Amino acid sequence: MGINGITEPIYFLITAIGFIIVSFINYRKNGKTLETKYLSGLAVFFIVCFIILNFY
């Protein structure tokens, strides 16, 4: 394992799951705020990146 310029798609999935968990916790604590929408948007972005890297 080394840094050779290849980004593994699983990192995007792990990051997306992390953003989903954080946005869910933030939603339960504060309700629907701008921060919750931002975190959810980042989760969707990373899932789309995962799908693109995995299947295209």
N, C-alpha and C positions, 0 to 999 in steps of 0.2 A: 504494500500500500504506500503510495507516494503521491506527490502533487505533480501530475504530468499533463495538466490542461484539460482533463476529461471530468465533466461534472456528472455525477451519477444522478439519475432521475429520482432515486429513493430519497435523496436529501430534500428535494422539493416537496415530496409527499409528507415527510416527517415535519417539515416546517409548516406546511398547510394544516396538519393535524394540531400542531402547537398553537397556531393562530385561531383555529376553531375553538380549542379549549379556552384560550385566554378571552376570546370574544364572548363566549358563553358565560364565563365567570363575570366579565364586565357587564354583560346584559342583565344578569341576575342581581348584581350589586347596584348598578346605576340606571338601569332601564335603557331605552333606545337613545343613545347619545351619538354625537359625531364620532367619538372614539370607537364605539361599538361598530358603527357602519364602516369605518376605516379598517378595523381589524378583520371584519367579515370580507371586505373587498380584497384585502391582502390574501386571505385564505383562498378565495375564489381564484385570484391571480396565480397563486402557487399551484393550485390543482390544475388549472389550464396549462401551466408550464410543464407540469408532470406529464399530463396527457400528450402534449406536443412532443416532448422529448422521448416518451416511451413508444409512441405509436406512429410517428411520422419520420 
